[in-house]
Amino acid sequence: MIWHLHQAAQAELREAALWYEDEQRGLGEQFLDEYGQVIERILRAPKRFGKIETVHTRRNIRRCFVKRFPYYVAYEIVGNEIVVLAVAHTKRRPGYWVGRR
């Protein structure tokens, strides 16, 4: 299975890592490490993680939470591809990324 990172999700990832690094040296790198582990878990078993029920669509959108940080990775399974749609904070702007393809 192959995966792609939506351009906006890439910006979110970078922004969050920089914010954590500003808060505490090394914390941004830890965030990126946890994100990498999320991607590995998704690639091993993409259908293991729950569909996002608030999304009223036929799209196969799911999410996997980032350990230690209040973020989740929203992704869509399209054929043999995984598209990471967002690296979203759990308490901010729910569903803002739904229109991304």
OpenMM code with the backbone's topology and positions (N, CA, C; nanometers):
from openmm import Vec3, app, unit

residues = "MET ILE TRP HIS LEU HIS GLN ALA ALA GLN ALA GLU LEU ARG GLU ALA ALA LEU TRP TYR GLU ASP GLU GLN ARG GLY LEU GLY GLU GLN PHE LEU ASP GLU TYR GLY GLN VAL ILE GLU ARG ILE LEU ARG ALA PRO LYS ARG PHE GLY LYS ILE GLU THR VAL HIS THR ARG ARG ASN ILE ARG ARG CYS PHE VAL LYS ARG PHE PRO TYR TYR VAL ALA TYR GLU ILE VAL GLY ASN GLU ILE VAL VAL LEU ALA VAL ALA HIS THR LYS ARG ARG PRO GLY TYR TRP VAL GLY ARG ARG".split()
positions = [
    Vec3(0.0851, -0.1174, 0.0000),
    Vec3(0.0000, 0.0000, 0.0000),
    Vec3(0.0902, 0.1244, 0.0000),
    Vec3(0.0516, 0.2236, -0.0779),
    Vec3(0.1265, 0.3486, -0.0816),
    Vec3(0.0469, 0.4589, -0.0119),
    Vec3(0.1147, 0.5644, 0.0272),
    Vec3(0.0450, 0.6725, 0.0954),
    Vec3(0.0965, 0.8066, 0.0469),
    Vec3(0.0089, 0.9056, 0.0598),
    Vec3(0.0380, 1.0428, 0.0208),
    Vec3(-0.0018, 1.1343, 0.1353),
    Vec3(0.0700, 1.2430, 0.1489),
    Vec3(0.0394, 1.3433, 0.2499),
    Vec3(-0.0136, 1.4672, 0.1795),
    Vec3(-0.1392, 1.4996, 0.2053),
    Vec3(-0.1997, 1.6192, 0.1468),
    Vec3(-0.1138, 1.7396, 0.1829),
    Vec3(-0.1003, 1.8328, 0.0932),
    Vec3(-0.0153, 1.9495, 0.1139),
    Vec3(-0.0550, 2.0265, 0.2408),
    Vec3(-0.1832, 2.0419, 0.2645),
    Vec3(-0.2292, 2.1121, 0.3842),
    Vec3(-0.1954, 2.0328, 0.5109),
    Vec3(-0.2031, 1.9009, 0.5045),
    Vec3(-0.1676, 1.8171, 0.6192),
    Vec3(-0.0186, 1.8278, 0.6481),
    Vec3(0.0604, 1.8389, 0.5433),
    Vec3(0.2046, 1.8558, 0.5605),
    Vec3(0.2342, 1.9871, 0.6342),
    Vec3(0.1635, 2.0916, 0.5984),
    Vec3(0.1801, 2.2202, 0.6657),
    Vec3(0.1371, 2.2108, 0.8121),
    Vec3(0.0287, 2.1394, 0.8403),
    Vec3(-0.0180, 2.1219, 0.9779),
    Vec3(0.0846, 2.0461, 1.0612),
    Vec3(0.1415, 1.9433, 1.0025),
    Vec3(0.2430, 1.8635, 1.0707),
    Vec3(0.3634, 1.9503, 1.1060),
    Vec3(0.4107, 2.0249, 1.0096),
    Vec3(0.5261, 2.1124, 1.0299),
    Vec3(0.4965, 2.2179, 1.1374),
    Vec3(0.3790, 2.2796, 1.1281),
    Vec3(0.3397, 2.3833, 1.2233),
    Vec3(0.3331, 2.3292, 1.3661),
    Vec3(0.2742, 2.2125, 1.3839),
    Vec3(0.2632, 2.1527, 1.5173),
    Vec3(0.4012, 2.1171, 1.5722),
    Vec3(0.4857, 2.0591, 1.4890),
    Vec3(0.6207, 2.0218, 1.5339),
    Vec3(0.6995, 2.1456, 1.5758),
    Vec3(0.6894, 2.2526, 1.4994),
    Vec3(0.7597, 2.3761, 1.5341),
    Vec3(0.7065, 2.4357, 1.6639),
    Vec3(0.5755, 2.4301, 1.6833),
    Vec3(0.5161, 2.4821, 1.8056),
    Vec3(0.5684, 2.4052, 1.9265),
    Vec3(0.5673, 2.2710, 1.9173),
    Vec3(0.6165, 2.1901, 2.0289),
    Vec3(0.7650, 2.2135, 2.0531),
    Vec3(0.8415, 2.2311, 1.9476),
    Vec3(0.9845, 2.2568, 1.9630),
    Vec3(1.0081, 2.3904, 2.0326),
    Vec3(0.9242, 2.4895, 2.0034),
    Vec3(0.9345, 2.6187, 2.0712),
    Vec3(0.8999, 2.6068, 2.2195),
    Vec3(0.8083, 2.5166, 2.2512),
    Vec3(0.7683, 2.4968, 2.3905),
    Vec3(0.8791, 2.4299, 2.4718),
    Vec3(0.9426, 2.3297, 2.4093),
    Vec3(1.0483, 2.2549, 2.4794),
    Vec3(1.1398, 2.1915, 2.3762),
    Vec3(1.2669, 2.2155, 2.3912),
    Vec3(1.3643, 2.1598, 2.2974),
    Vec3(1.3518, 2.0074, 2.2916),
    Vec3(1.3428, 1.9548, 2.1702),
    Vec3(1.3311, 1.8107, 2.1492),
    Vec3(1.1884, 1.7601, 2.1411),
    Vec3(1.0936, 1.8395, 2.1889),
    Vec3(0.9542, 1.7946, 2.1899),
    Vec3(0.8960, 1.7892, 2.0490),
    Vec3(0.9380, 1.8803, 1.9621),
    Vec3(0.8927, 1.8767, 1.8234),
    Vec3(0.9366, 1.7487, 1.7542),
    Vec3(1.0591, 1.7074, 1.7807),
    Vec3(1.1091, 1.5815, 1.7227),
    Vec3(1.0322, 1.4619, 1.7773),
    Vec3(0.9982, 1.4670, 1.9061),
    Vec3(0.9186, 1.3590, 1.9646),
    Vec3(0.7807, 1.3517, 1.8988),
    Vec3(0.7221, 1.4688, 1.8723),
    Vec3(0.5932, 1.4721, 1.8031),
    Vec3(0.6049, 1.4069, 1.6657),
    Vec3(0.7103, 1.4410, 1.5918),
    Vec3(0.7306, 1.3824, 1.4585),
    Vec3(0.7524, 1.2317, 1.4670),
    Vec3(0.8229, 1.1856, 1.5707),
    Vec3(0.8420, 1.0415, 1.5898),
    Vec3(0.7086, 0.9715, 1.6136),
    Vec3(0.6255, 1.0308, 1.6977),
    Vec3(0.4931, 0.9723, 1.7243),
    Vec3(0.4077, 0.9711, 1.5973),
    Vec3(0.4155, 1.0772, 1.5193),
    Vec3(0.3438, 1.0829, 1.3918),
    Vec3(0.3913, 0.9691, 1.3009),
    Vec3(0.5216, 0.9488, 1.2944),
    Vec3(0.5753, 0.8399, 1.2124),
    Vec3(0.5232, 0.7042, 1.2553),
    Vec3(0.5079, 0.6857, 1.3853),
    Vec3(0.4527, 0.5596, 1.4352),
    Vec3(0.3062, 0.5435, 1.3961),
    Vec3(0.2326, 0.6543, 1.3952),
    Vec3(0.0929, 0.6506, 1.3501),
    Vec3(0.0875, 0.6038, 1.2047),
    Vec3(0.1719, 0.6601, 1.1206),
    Vec3(0.1730, 0.6218, 0.9793),
    Vec3(0.2054, 0.4738, 0.9650),
    Vec3(0.3010, 0.4245, 1.0412),
    Vec3(0.3351, 0.2813, 1.0363),
    Vec3(0.2157, 0.1949, 1.0762),
    Vec3(0.1443, 0.2355, 1.1830),
    Vec3(0.0268, 0.1585, 1.2267),
    Vec3(-0.0817, 0.1592, 1.1197),
    Vec3(-0.1027, 0.2744, 1.0585),
    Vec3(-0.2039, 0.2849, 0.9532),
    Vec3(-0.1668, 0.1963, 0.8352),
    Vec3(-0.0420, 0.1989, 0.7928),
    Vec3(0.0005, 0.1198, 0.6778),
    Vec3(-0.0094, -0.0301, 0.7045),
    Vec3(0.0144, -0.0712, 0.8285),
    Vec3(0.0046, -0.2140, 0.8621),
    Vec3(-0.1394, -0.2639, 0.8563),
    Vec3(-0.2326, -0.1799, 0.9003),
    Vec3(-0.3728, -0.2232, 0.9056),
    Vec3(-0.4631, -0.1014, 0.8896),
    Vec3(-0.4791, -0.0504, 0.7673),
    Vec3(-0.5526, 0.0741, 0.7461),
    Vec3(-0.6997, 0.0701, 0.7867),
    Vec3(-0.7617, -0.0458, 0.7836),
    Vec3(-0.9038, -0.0537, 0.8183),
    Vec3(-0.9262, -0.0797, 0.9666),
    Vec3(-0.8177, -0.0884, 1.0405),
    Vec3(-0.8254, -0.1151, 1.1841),
    Vec3(-0.8847, 0.0030, 1.2607),
    Vec3(-0.8623, 0.1218, 1.2128),
    Vec3(-0.9022, 0.2416, 1.2849),
    Vec3(-1.0414, 0.2858, 1.2412),
    Vec3(-1.1130, 0.3424, 1.3351),
    Vec3(-1.2533, 0.3737, 1.3133),
    Vec3(-1.2799, 0.4819, 1.2105),
    Vec3(-1.3915, 0.4642, 1.1424),
    Vec3(-1.4381, 0.5682, 1.0509),
    Vec3(-1.4808, 0.6889, 1.1329),
    Vec3(-1.4675, 0.8039, 1.0735),
    Vec3(-1.5093, 0.9257, 1.1400),
    Vec3(-1.6584, 0.9413, 1.1151),
    Vec3(-1.7344, 0.9213, 1.2194),
    Vec3(-1.8804, 0.9189, 1.2090),
    Vec3(-1.9412, 1.0560, 1.1813),
    Vec3(-1.8713, 1.1621, 1.2123),
    Vec3(-1.9271, 1.2943, 1.1892),
    Vec3(-1.9223, 1.3341, 1.0423),
    Vec3(-1.8546, 1.2546, 0.9636),
    Vec3(-1.8439, 1.2835, 0.8211),
    Vec3(-1.9597, 1.2122, 0.7508),
    Vec3(-2.0559, 1.2886, 0.7016),
    Vec3(-2.1722, 1.2310, 0.6353),
    Vec3(-2.1430, 1.2193, 0.4857),
    Vec3(-2.0722, 1.1152, 0.4518),
    Vec3(-2.0301, 1.0935, 0.3148),
    Vec3(-2.0017, 0.9454, 0.2947),
    Vec3(-1.9898, 0.9052, 0.1744),
    Vec3(-1.9587, 0.7655, 0.1443),
    Vec3(-1.8082, 0.7417, 0.1376),
    Vec3(-1.7315, 0.8478, 0.1583),
    Vec3(-1.5864, 0.8345, 0.1576),
    Vec3(-1.5403, 0.7494, 0.2761),
    Vec3(-1.4320, 0.6775, 0.2570),
    Vec3(-1.3774, 0.5899, 0.3603),
    Vec3(-1.2713, 0.6675, 0.4389),
    Vec3(-1.3174, 0.7589, 0.5256),
    Vec3(-1.2279, 0.8435, 0.6034),
    Vec3(-1.2204, 0.7889, 0.7456),
    Vec3(-1.0981, 0.7756, 0.7930),
    Vec3(-1.0732, 0.7188, 0.9258),
    Vec3(-0.9743, 0.8062, 1.0012),
    Vec3(-0.9553, 0.7745, 1.1285),
    Vec3(-0.8561, 0.8503, 1.2042),
    Vec3(-0.7822, 0.7605, 1.3025),
    Vec3(-0.6595, 0.8021, 1.3281),
    Vec3(-0.5743, 0.7334, 1.4244),
    Vec3(-0.5139, 0.8414, 1.5143),
    Vec3(-0.5251, 0.8226, 1.6437),
    Vec3(-0.4767, 0.9218, 1.7382),
    Vec3(-0.3258, 0.9113, 1.7574),
    Vec3(-0.2636, 1.0271, 1.7776),
    Vec3(-0.1201, 1.0357, 1.8033),
    Vec3(-0.1008, 1.0192, 1.9540),
    Vec3(-0.0181, 0.9245, 1.9936),
    Vec3(0.0069, 0.9024, 2.1362),
    Vec3(0.0817, 1.0219, 2.1949),
    Vec3(0.0479, 1.0544, 2.3197),
    Vec3(0.1132, 1.1602, 2.3985),
    Vec3(0.0779, 1.3025, 2.3557),
    Vec3(0.0111, 1.3197, 2.2439),
    Vec3(-0.0188, 1.4531, 2.1941),
    Vec3(-0.1674, 1.4603, 2.1562),
    Vec3(-0.2286, 1.5775, 2.1702),
    Vec3(-0.3724, 1.5893, 2.1407),
    Vec3(-0.3997, 1.6086, 1.9903),
    Vec3(-0.3543, 1.5130, 1.9101),
    Vec3(-0.3701, 1.5192, 1.7649),
    Vec3(-0.4163, 1.3845, 1.7125),
    Vec3(-0.4772, 1.3880, 1.5962),
    Vec3(-0.5072, 1.2648, 1.5245),
    Vec3(-0.4738, 1.2852, 1.3773),
    Vec3(-0.4538, 1.1738, 1.3095),
    Vec3(-0.4278, 1.1750, 1.1657),
    Vec3(-0.5556, 1.1272, 1.0979),
    Vec3(-0.6139, 1.2141, 1.0169),
    Vec3(-0.7328, 1.1787, 0.9387),
    Vec3(-0.6842, 1.1342, 0.8019),
    Vec3(-0.7321, 1.0181, 0.7585),
    Vec3(-0.6861, 0.9649, 0.6304),
    Vec3(-0.8017, 0.8989, 0.5566),
    Vec3(-0.7832, 0.8895, 0.4270),
    Vec3(-0.8840, 0.8276, 0.3410),
    Vec3(-0.8209, 0.7121, 0.2670),
    Vec3(-0.8934, 0.6022, 0.2604),
    Vec3(-0.8489, 0.4865, 0.1824),
    Vec3(-0.9148, 0.4961, 0.0459),
    Vec3(-0.8318, 0.5060, -0.0568),
    Vec3(-0.8801, 0.5172, -0.1946),
    Vec3(-0.8105, 0.4075, -0.2750),
    Vec3(-0.8830, 0.2993, -0.2998),
    Vec3(-0.8226, 0.1872, -0.3712),
    Vec3(-0.7061, 0.1306, -0.2917),
    Vec3(-0.5871, 0.1356, -0.3510),
    Vec3(-0.4665, 0.0834, -0.2879),
    Vec3(-0.3812, 0.1967, -0.2299),
    Vec3(-0.4413, 0.3113, -0.2074),
    Vec3(-0.3686, 0.4272, -0.1562),
    Vec3(-0.4307, 0.4771, -0.0268),
    Vec3(-0.3457, 0.5358, 0.0542),
    Vec3(-0.3898, 0.6057, 0.1738),
    Vec3(-0.3520, 0.7520, 0.1553),
    Vec3(-0.4493, 0.8387, 0.1715),
    Vec3(-0.4249, 0.9819, 0.1596),
    Vec3(-0.4441, 1.0436, 0.2976),
    Vec3(-0.3357, 1.0976, 0.3532),
    Vec3(-0.3449, 1.1668, 0.4817),
    Vec3(-0.4039, 1.3042, 0.4541),
    Vec3(-0.5243, 1.3265, 0.5057),
    Vec3(-0.5963, 1.4509, 0.4805),
    Vec3(-0.5639, 1.5603, 0.5806),
    Vec3(-0.5336, 1.5211, 0.7045),
    Vec3(-0.5096, 1.6218, 0.8074),
    Vec3(-0.4299, 1.5639, 0.9226),
    Vec3(-0.3543, 1.6507, 0.9850),
    Vec3(-0.2929, 1.6254, 1.1147),
    Vec3(-0.3618, 1.7267, 1.2047),
    Vec3(-0.4688, 1.6825, 1.2686),
    Vec3(-0.5632, 1.7732, 1.3331),
    Vec3(-0.5562, 1.7665, 1.4853),
    Vec3(-0.5699, 1.8813, 1.5470),
    Vec3(-0.5783, 1.8906, 1.6927),
    Vec3(-0.7159, 1.8397, 1.7339),
    Vec3(-0.7211, 1.7653, 1.8419),
    Vec3(-0.8480, 1.7040, 1.8830),
    Vec3(-0.9498, 1.8031, 1.9370),
    Vec3(-0.9059, 1.9225, 1.9778),
    Vec3(-0.9967, 2.0188, 2.0408),
    Vec3(-1.0227, 2.1432, 1.9560),
    Vec3(-0.9738, 2.1454, 1.8336),
    Vec3(-0.9880, 2.2660, 1.7522),
    Vec3(-1.0591, 2.2351, 1.6206),
    Vec3(-1.1475, 2.3197, 1.5798),
    Vec3(-1.2130, 2.3192, 1.4494),
    Vec3(-1.2456, 2.1789, 1.3963),
    Vec3(-1.3345, 2.1078, 1.4570),
    Vec3(-1.3658, 1.9724, 1.4111),
    Vec3(-1.4134, 1.9704, 1.2657),
    Vec3(-1.3594, 1.8795, 1.1886),
    Vec3(-1.4039, 1.8567, 1.0520),
    Vec3(-1.3648, 1.9619, 0.9504),
    Vec3(-1.2781, 2.0555, 0.9855),
    Vec3(-1.2394, 2.1622, 0.8913),
    Vec3(-1.1769, 2.1092, 0.7628),
    Vec3(-1.1221, 1.9918, 0.7683),
    Vec3(-1.0462, 1.9338, 0.6572),
    Vec3(-1.1307, 1.8452, 0.5660),
    Vec3(-1.2579, 1.8264, 0.5954),
    Vec3(-1.3420, 1.7298, 0.5243),
    Vec3(-1.3448, 1.7523, 0.3735),
    Vec3(-1.3368, 1.8750, 0.3286),
    Vec3(-1.3426, 1.9045, 0.1843),
    Vec3(-1.2148, 1.8726, 0.1086),
    Vec3(-1.1113, 1.8316, 0.1780),
    Vec3(-0.9853, 1.8001, 0.1099),
    Vec3(-0.9959, 1.6693, 0.0346),
    Vec3(-0.9318, 1.6654, -0.0797),
    Vec3(-0.9287, 1.5425, -0.1619),
    Vec3(-0.7869, 1.5078, -0.1955),
] * unit.nanometer
topology = app.Topology()
chain = topology.addChain("A")
for resn in residues:
    res = topology.addResidue(resn, chain)
    for name in ("N", "CA", "C"):
        topology.addAtom(name, app.Element.getBySymbol(name[0]), res)
